[in-house]
Amino acid sequence: MSRIGKLPISIPKGVEIKVSDTNLITVKGPKGILEQQVDADIKVKIDDGVVRFERPTEQKRHKALHGLYRSLVSNMVQGVTEGYTIVQELVGVGFKANATGQMLELSLGYSHNIVFQMPKEIKVETLTERGKNPSITLTSADKQLVGQVAAKIRSLRKPEPYKGKGVIFRGEVIKRKAGKAAAS
């Protein structure tokens, strides 16, 4: 039995959830509108301000889908009410970030600057303070999209284990390696 799939999702005030005939769930809230297509085998029931998911059988596939769709819709409800934020830091001498509109320009120690076009659903802010690493703040209602964009930005300059330079998530600890030992 899927423990996660059995949990009901309470609908907060200001959030509206609709299920179409084709099992398309639309969640509308103060931070935006999100949609998710649910497998035809999984039944979605909305009653008394609670969303529940039911599966037809105890097959492994149905158990997996049961918990998956419950988690996805729960993330959608949280996204349209609170939103999701990811903060990344640029660790390295001369690393810079500049956001103008939906364009993010990064200087990551390469011979050229990298210009990154943000999806329209994501709000990007950059902060550069003296004595601190430049930071990039990504905010969106869609958890999957903001995570995917953050991973793409990180892949432009992954943190290296010797000096720890690169794009890191705030609060992340980079496992460091010792360099070459001095010859005696």
N, C-alpha and C positions, 0 to 999 in steps of 0.2 A: 504494500500500500504506500502510495506517495504521501509522505508527511507534508511536504510543501504544497502539493496540489489540493489537499483537503482543507487548508487554511482559507477562510473567507477573506475577501478584500472589502474593507469598509470604504464607502464613498464619502469623502469629506464635503463640507458645504462649498458651493461654487463649482463643483465638478459634475459634469454631465457625461454619462456613459451610454452609448447606443450600440446595439448589436443588429446588423443587417441580416437578411435571409441567407447570404453567402458566408456567414460567420466572420464578417469584417467588424472588428471592434473599433469604435471611435471614442476617444477620451478627449473632452473639451474642458479646459480650465483657464484660470487667469494668465498662465504663462504660455498658452498655445493649444494647438490641436495635434494629437498624435493618432495614428491608425496602425492596426496590427491585424493581419489575416490569420485566423485560427483554423487549424486542421478540421476537416468536416466531421471526424469521429468524436471530437471533444465538444460537449454541450456546454453552453454558457447560459447561466440563469442569473437574472437581476431581480431581487426582491427585498423590500424593507431597507434600502440603502446599503445592500451587501451584494457583492458579485461572487458567485460560486462556479466552479468548474467540475464537470462530471465526465467520467470516461465509461465506455461501453463494456470493456472486458478487463481482465487482469494481465493481458499480454504485456511483455516488456516494453514494446513500442508505445502502447497506450499509457503506461505508467510514466514513461519518459516525457511524452507530450503533455501529460496532465500537469506535471510540475513545471515544465518549461513555460507553457502559456500563462499559468498562474503568476510566475515570476515576472514575465514580460509585461503583463497588464499591471501588476503591482508597481513596477518601475515606471510605467507610463503615468499612473495616478500620482506617484510621488513627483515625477518630472513636471507635470502641468500645475502642481500646487507649489512646490518648493524650488524645483529646478536642480540642475547638477552643475558643479563647478570643479574644474581641475586647474591647479596652479603648477606651472613648470618654471624651473630656474635655469639660467644659462651660466654654467660654471666654466670660466676660462678667461684669460686675459684678452681684452678686446672684443669679447662676444657681446653683441647688441641685438635688440629687438625693437621694431617700430611698427605700430599698427595704424593704418590710415583706412578707415572704412572697413571693408572686408578683405583688405590686402595686408598680409603680415610680411614684413621684410626682415630677414634674419642675416646677421653677420656672424658666422660660426668658424672663422679662421680659415676659410677657403679663399681662393684667389678672387672669388666673385660673391656678391650677395645673393641670397636665395629669396625669391619672392613666392609666397604661398597664398593661394586664393582660398579664402574660407567659405564654407557653405553658408547660405543665407540664414539658416536656422541657428547658427552659432554666433555669439557676441564675443569679440576678442578685445582684450585690453592689455597694454604693456606698461610696466612700471620700472623706471630706472632711478635708483637712489644712490647717492654717493656712499661708498663703503659697503654696499650690498650687491649681490648678484642681480642682474636684470631678470625680471620675471614676466611670464605670459600667463594671463588668466583667461580660460575658456569657459563660457557659460552657455547652457542650452537646456531645453526641456527633454531632449532625447539623449538618454544615457549611452546608448550604443554609438550614436554619432559622435558625441563629444569624446568618448574614449578612443574611437577610431582615429579622429583627427589628432588627438594628443599623442597617440602611438606613431602616427605619421611624422609629426614634428620631431619626436624623440629619435626616430630612425634617421633623420638628417645628420645627427651627430650624437651617436650613442656614447654614454659615459665610458671612459676607458679606465682600467683598474689600477694604473700606476699613479696618475696625478688626480684622477677623478674628474677630468675635464669632460664637458659635454652637456647635453640637455637632460636634466633630472626632474623627477616629480618632487614637489615640496614634501619634506619629511622622509624621503627615500635615503637609505644608507647604502652607499656603494662599498662593496667588499674590496678592500685594497690589497695589492700584492707588494711585496718588497722588491725593490729594484736590484740591480746587480750589486753584489758584495764587492767592496774595495779590495784590490789585490794587496796581499801582505808582503 
